[in-house]
Amino acid sequence: MKRIILALGVFALTLLGGQNVVAQDFGFGGNQQSGVKAQYSDKFTDINYADDGEAYHTLDVYLPKKAAKSYPVVIHIYGSAWFSNSSKGMADINTICAALLDAGYAVVCPNHRSSNDAKYPAQINDIKAVVRWVRGNAKKYKFDTSFIGTSGFSSGAHLASLCAISNGVKVAKLGNAQYDIEGSVGKYTKESSYVNACCEWSGPIDLMNMDCAGKRPDQVQPEDVVMGFKYQGHEDAYQLLSPIYYINRKTVPVMVFHGENDNVVPCCQGEELYEKLVKGGVKHCGFKKVKGGGHGFNMYTPENLAVMVNHFDCARTGDFNRKPKAQDKKEAAAAPSDAPQVEFAFELKVKLGQAYSVGKTSHGERFVIPITGGTFEGEGLKGTIIEGGADYQLQDKEHGRTELEAIYCIRTDDGVNIHVRNNGLICNGKDANGNPTFYFRAAPKFEAPADSKYAWLNNSLFLCTPQFAQDGIGLKIWRVK
């Protein structure tokens, strides 16, 4: 049986043989691009921390290039809106993880059960089990378990902060809701799951109030999927999903990074977390509101990575007067001052029909995905997507390569038609060290009437990132400055 997860002109994977693989939404995290390659002395892959033979219970260990008797540990968790169970190999390896390795930290990147594999609290049970596994294997991998930190992006940040802030909580109860937060995954159940600090990047932390305005959309949201039910009538359960519920004066230091232009997880989520930490009397916390930062865009600058490392260093040493170390020449060269920046333009919510194969060619197999409608909205731009377009994808499975070409039209609310052609490229492979690599770029081109107020679309370059939905895909459109 063959099943295809499709994204309009942006992303496609072919799932063969009934494999339980979930598409990684790179608007939610993953293999963030960087000019730096992670440097490590040793790498141990696909270690099963639950002793159950399941791929979603495996982890990778990276040890720093510089040898030491033992290494403090940071567990870094990928983002996927809780939809992926297999993205550890693309968990910000060349950005967040690279900076931690250079600073002397051992890095552990785990898989965890997706919302399709199991419902909450399975995901946090898995992360707690990873912490216990680290303690149970300290001698084998030279882990210094006097310091274990958690880090994560997007839904991974949710799990990283929940793991840290819920230190000591075995079973959480509120009203009619009760969850076993600690769980009993793996054989190291007698070990502690306590962690010493957390750094969270762009995470959803108040799942009761995602837009920070007290409103919830009618459509099913990722948090509804991971819970197995919608918010209404289950408010107590959603509080127990939210890291902010567990904040107390004993909460360990937490550093919060959030992009001011994040249109996937609003920046107000990071602001709320920091405010609740301060009001809760938590010491040595920080908040960096990243100017020009989106959901994974323009976030991992050398300066921000240095702040992250310094946060963990301060928590580890107890010296909170330390300042971030200056970046070396290699890091500075990786992010020159004239590097291109992007800004959010608008979002399309595209409805897709059933994909079909045109047939195999000398270059691969051609698929067509009908576009059946949708909407779009941004500042000064709103309307509908006209039915009748399609995404034409040429898949070369032998080489892990897919060419994308979506052609369709959109119509503004004031009746202006705009032609869209979106070309992209997806490549999956491995680098020289055997690490999974993922290359994704898609660049939509807009043709608006020259005498309309939308003519500015003709005069800029754009990139887009996906957000998957049940009946199609959301596309965040970013203008290159």
N, C-alpha and C positions, 0 to 999 in steps of 0.2 A: 504494500500500500504506500502511496506517495501523498504527502501532505505538504502544502506550500504556505508559508507565512509571508504575506506580501505587504509592501509599503510603497505607496505611490511615488515612483521615480526616485526612491531613496534607499530602500533596503529590501532584500529578499533572501530567504534561506530555503533550501530544500531539505525536508526531513524524511529520511528513508528508514524503512524497516521498523517502523513503530518506535523509533527512538524518542525518548522523552526529553526533547530539547526545546528551550523557549527562546524566542528571538530577543537578543539584547537590544534594548532601546538606548541608543547612544545619545539621546537627549537626556537620559537619566544617569549617565555615567558610563564608565568602561574605559576603553583604551584611549585616554586623552592624548592628543598629539603633543610632542615635546622634541626639542632639539637635543635632549640629553638621553642617553641609554643607561639603564640601571646597571651598576657595577656591583658584582658580588663574588665572593670566593667560592661559594657552593650553593647548590640549589637541589632541593629534594621535592619531588613532585608526586601528586596523586596519593598522598598518605591518607588512609581512611581513619578518621578520628572517632568513628562510632563502632568500628569493627562489625559492620553489617554488609559490606560489599557494595554499597550504593554509591554511585558517582557523586550524588549531591551531598554526601558526607565525606568528601575528600578535601585536602588542603595542600598548599605548597609552602615550603619554608625557604627563605633566602637569608644567607649569612653575609655579613659585611666583608668587603674586600680586605680591610685592615684587620689582621688577626688579633684576637684578644682571648683571655682565659674564659670569659663568658660575655654574653650580650644581653642588654635589656631588650624587651620585646614590645613590638607594636603589632596588633592584629588589625589588618586593613580589609574592609568589606566593600565589595562592589555595589553599584547602584543598578536597579532594574525595575523599580516600582514593585518589587517583590515577585516579578514574573520570571526571573531567570534562576535556574538551579545549577548553572555550569559556567560561570563567568570569572572564576578566580584568576585565570591566566591573563585576563584583560583588565584587572582591577587597578587602573592608574599606576601601572608598574613603572613607567618611565617619568613619572612626575612625583606624586606623593611618596611612593615606595622608594624611588631612587634617592630622594632627599633624605629619607630616614636611614637607608643603607649607608649613605655617605657620612651620616652623623654617628654611625656605630651601632645602630639598632638592628636586631634581627627582625625580619618582617615575615609574618604569617598571613597568607591569603586563603581564606576558606570559601568553599561552596556552602550553600545552605538550601534547605527545601524551599521551593517556590510556593506561591499561593495556589498553584494547580496541584502540587504534590500533597500539601497539607495546610490546614488553616492555623491561624494564630492560636496558641503561642509557639508553634513548632519552630518558627524562624529564630526566635530569641532562645529557645531551648538549644538549638544547634550552636549558636554563638557562645552561650555559657559553656557548652560542652567543649568547644575549642579552647577556651581559657583553661578549663580543667586539664585538657590534653597537654597544653603547654607545660603546666606544672608537673604532670606525670611523666614528661619526657625531657625534663630540664637537663639531666646528665647527658643524654644521648646527643642533644643538639646544642649543648653549651649555653642554654638559656639562663639568664640571670632573672629568676622569678621574683626578686625583690621589687622589680618594676615591670608591670605589664600594662600597656596602654591600648586603647581602642581608637580606631580611625575609620571613617567611611564617607562615601559620597551618596547623596540623595537617599534612597531607601536604605543603603548601607550606612549612612549617617544616622538614620533613625535607629537601626539596630546597634550601632556603636554607642550612641548616647543612651539608649535604653539599657544596654548591658552595664554601662558605668553608673548611671544614676540609680538603677535598681539594685545596686550592691546590697547583699544581705537579705533580699526579699526571696523567700521560697515560694509562697503562695500569695497572690494578690486578690483581695476581696473588696468589692464595692457594691452595695445594694444586692441585686440578684445575680451579679456577675462575679465569677471566680475563675482565676487562671493559675496554673502551675507554671510560674515564670522560670524556675530553676530547671525543671525537667530532669530526666534520668538517662540522657543519651550518652552512650559510650561507657567504658569500664572504669573511668576515673571519677566516679561519683563521690568518693570520699575527699577529693581535692577541692579546694576553694575556687569559686568563680569570680572572686574579687579582683577588680582592676583598679589601677592607681590614677589614671587620668584619661581624658578623651579629647579628641579633636574632631569636630564634625563639620562637614562641608555640604551646605545647601540641603539640609535634611528637613523632612516633615516631622514636626515634633508635637504639634497639637492637632490630632486627627479629628477633633470635634469642630475645628474652626479653621479649615485649610485656607480659606480666602481672607481670614481675619476680619470678616464683616458679618459673621453670624448667619451667612447664607450657604446652603448646600445645593449643588446642581442636581437636576433630576436624573442625569445619566449616571450609570454605574461607574464608580471611581475605583482606582487600584486598592484603596484601603477597604472598600466594600468587598472586594474579591478576596483579600487576605483574611478578612474576618468571616466571610461566608454569609453575610447579611448586611443590609443597609443600616444607616445610622439611626433612623427614626425608630423609637421603641427600644433601642439598645444603647442608650447614651452612657450607661455605666460601663459597658464593655469597651466602648471607644475611649473612655478615660483610661482604662487599664492598658490600652494599646499605646497611649501617648506618654512619651518620656517625661513631660512636664509634671505629670501626676505624681511621680516618685521623688521629686526634689525635696530635700531636707537639709538641715545644717551639716550633716555628715557627708553630703555629696562631694565627690572628688573634683578637682579642677577640670573645667570644661572650656575649650576654646572653640568659638563659633565663627565660621566663615560663611558669608552669604552675599551673592551678587545682587546689586541694587536693581538690575534689569532682568532678574530671574522670572521668567514667565511660565515655568513649570511648577516650582515650589516657591511661592511668593516670599520676598525678602522679609516680610513681616513675621514669618515663622522663625527666622533667626533672631530677629529683634525680640520677639516674645520670649524665646528661650532664655536669652541673656537677661531680660528684665526679671523673669521668674527666678533665675539663679541668684541674682542680686537681692531681690526681695526675700528669698529664702535663706539668706545669710551664708550663701556658699562663697568661700574664699578663693581668690586667685583664678577667677574666670575672666574671659576676654571675648570681645566681639569685634570682628573686622567686616565692616560693610564695604564690599569691593566695588569701587566706582567703575562703571562700564562692564561689570561682571554679569554674566548670564548663568544658565544652568550648565556649567562645565566650560563655558567660554570665558576667556580672559581671567580665569581664577588662579591658575597655578603659576603665578609669577615667581621669580627667585625671591622677591621680598616676602611674599605670602608664605612660601615654603620655609623660609628662614624663621618666620614668626611661629609656624607650626612646630619646627624642631625645637625652638627655644622654649615653647610651652611645655613640651615633654621633658626637656632638660631641667627646667625649673621644678617641675613636679617630681622628677626623679631625685634631684639633689637637695631640694628644699630651699634652694637659693632663688627667691623670686625677684631679686634685684638684677639678675642676669639680663643682658641685652642680646638681641639676635646677632649672630656672627655675620660679618660681611661675606657676601658670596664670592666664590673664587672666579677666576677668569673664564673658565669653561661655562659656568652657569650664566655669567653675564653675557657671554657671546651667544648663548642659546636664546636670549630674549632681547634683542637690540631695541633701542628706543623707538626706531622707526618701523617696528613690526606692525603688520596690519591689525586694526581693531574692528570689531563689529558692533552694531547696535540693533536692537529688536525693531522690526518694521511692522509685521502683522502676522496673523495666524490663519491658516486654512484648515477646515475640518472637512475632509474629503470622504464621501461614501463610495465604496468600491463594490463592484459586482463579482461574480464568480470568474476566476481565472481559467483560461484554457490554453492549451498548447497548439501553436500553429504547426509545429513539427521541428525536426532536427535539420540543421544546416551544416555547412562545413566549418562554421565558427561556433556552433553550440545549438542549444534548443531555444526556440523563440516562444515566449509566453505573452499573452495579451490579458490585461486586467481592465475591464470596462470601468469608466468613471460614471457613477449614476446620480451625482448631485453633491450637495454640501453647502457650507457657508464659509465666509471669511470675515475677519474683523481686525482692525487696528486703528491707530490714531488717524482720523480723517479718511478712513477707508473701510467700507462695509458692504456686503452683498452676498450673492449666491454663486455657486459653482454650477455651470451649465452641464446638463447631462449630454453624453455623446462622445466625450473624449476617452482616452485610454492611456495606459502605461504599457509600453512595449519593452520587454526585458529579454536580453540575450544571455542565457546562462551557459557558462563553460564549466561544468562541474569537475572535470578532470583537473583543471588548474585553479579552482576556487574563485572564479572571476565572473562577475555579472555586470553587463552594460545596461544602463537605464535610460529610457527616453519616454517621458510623459508629455503628451500634447493635449491641451484642453483650453477652455475659455471660462473666464469668470465675468460676472456682470454686477456692477455696483448698484446700490440702491437708487441712485439717480439715473440709471439706465445706460451707463457707459460700459461697452464690452472691451475686455482686455484679454489678449491672446497670451498663453503661457506655454513655454517649452522648457522642460526640466531634464537636463542631462546629468548623469552621474556614473560613478564607478564604485564597485565593491570588490575587494580582494581579501581572501582569507588565506593564511599561510603560517609559516614559522620563521623566526629570525635565526641568526647563526648559533644562538644558544639553545634553540629548540623551543623557545617561548612562542605561544600562539600570537599571531599578529592580525590586525584587522585594519584595513584602509577603507575609509568611506568619505566620499566627497560628492555632493550634488549641488548644482548651480542653476537655479531657475532663471529664465530670461523672460521679461515682460515686454509686451508691445501694446502700449496705450495710445489712443489718439493724440497727436501732437498738439492739438488745440484744446485739450482737456486739462483739468486740474491734476490729473494723474500722470501727466507727461514725465514727472520726475522719475517714474519707474523705468523709463527708457534710458536713463542716464547714470545708472549705478549697477554695480555687480552685487549679486546676492548669493547667500548660502542658505541651506535649510536643514533642520533637524527634525526627526520624527517622534511622535508620541502615539502609540498604538491604541486603537479603540475596537469595540466589538464588531462594528459594521464598516470599518475603514481605518483611516489614519489622520492624525493631526500633524500639520507641518508648521513649525516655527520658522518664519522667514527673517533672516538677518541681513542687514545691509552692510557691506564692507565700506568702511569710512575712507 
